[in-house]
Amino acid sequence: EDIEPEPIETGKDCVTAKAECGGGVCVAHVNNDCDAPVTCDLAIMASCKSGTTTGEARTKSRATFRAKTEDKMSAEGDCADGEVILSVADSMSCM
């Protein structure tokens, strides 16, 4: 299934990002239009199902982007023994 990337708040005016999630992984496409490098934290949440129980797995990743560059970063929710039902980008903050 094709998932349309969704804009995600970065907390910084000169940084824009769009996240696309599927199968427990979220990829954020980041455009750093700032005059300096920025470091971003991406937090994701994956809903998990194992047998008759459901739960969630949360994870974070961090990446640094050079000034005036576009790149991407990803984070993966680990459902251990279960399967991923849904994965969403929870939040992103860049500084």
N, C-alpha and C positions, 0 to 999 in steps of 0.2 A: 504494500500500500504506500502511496506517495503522501508524504506529510508536508504541508506547506509550512515553511519556517515562520515562526511567530516572533514579532519584535519583543525584546526583553529589556527591562529597565537596567541600566548599568550604574546609575548613581553619579555619572559624570557627563556633562553636556557634550564634550567633544568625543565621546565614545558611543558608538551605536552597535547594537548586536541583535541578531536573530537566532533563535534556537529551534532546532528540529529534533524530536525525540521519537524513538521507536525501539522496541526490543530491549528495553532496559538501558539504552545508551542515549545521551543527549549530546548533540554537537552544536556549539555556539559559533556562529560566524561573526567575528569581531572586526570593526573598522575603527582603528585608533587615529582620529584626526587631530589629536593633541600635538603640541610642540615637544612633548617629552614622553618617555616610555611610561606605560601604565601596567599595573599588575591587577589581574581580575580573578575573583573567586566565583566559580560556578557551582551552585548547589542543586542537586536533583533528587527527586523522590520517585521510587519505583514501587508500584503496588504488586505484591507477590501472592501467589496461590499455591498451596502445597496440600494435596488431598482435599480435606474439607475446611482447612484453615486459611485465612488470609492475613497478610501483614504488610509492612512496608519497609523498604530499605532506603536509607538516605546516604548520600555520599557527596563529597566536595572535591573539586580539583582547582588548581591554581596555575595560571600561566601569565607570562609577561609579554607584552606587545611593544615593539619599537615604535617610535613616533612616526606618524604619517604612514602606517602600514595596515594592511588587511590580512587577517589570518584566522585560524580556527582553533578551538579547544574542545575537549570532550570530557564527559564524566560518565561513569557506568555504575548503575545500581546493581548490586549483587544479591540475588534472591536465594543464595545457597542452594538448597535442594529443590526449591519451588520454581514455578514458571512466572515470568513477568506478564502481568495483565496490562499494565499501563505504566508509562514513564513520562514524567513532566519535569521541565526546568522550574525549580522552586524559586530561585533568586540568583541574581548576579550582582556583584559589587566590584567596582574598579577604583583604584586609587593611584 
